[in-house]
Amino acid sequence: MMKSLLRNAWLPVALVAIFILLDLVVDRLMGRRAGNDLAHLILVGLALLITFILVREATRTRERAEATLRQAHDELELRVRERTAELARANETLQAESVNASRRRSRSSASPPFPV
């Protein structure tokens, strides 16, 4: 779970960091003193909240996809087992028919064609 979270989190976190750095650079270029004023704190809080929501949704989406994939795999395994059993029964039937046909041929070749 933690690996999945980290894998999904790196891009939003990087974007938030770049956005905050750009905001600080723009403030510096405009001559404003970059500090921990309320606007920057609100901006950072909103960016982190959005990042959290995006990461959580990406993680949930991945978990749903993994669950769907597991279910499809389980259903396929069941179908394979059912089909294997069906083929085994068909094979047994064919072998029994082959044995019966072979016995009939051997009996018919052992008996004389015309009664004596």
Secondary structure as UniProt FT lines:
FT   HELIX           2..29
FT   TURN            30..31
FT   HELIX           38..110
//
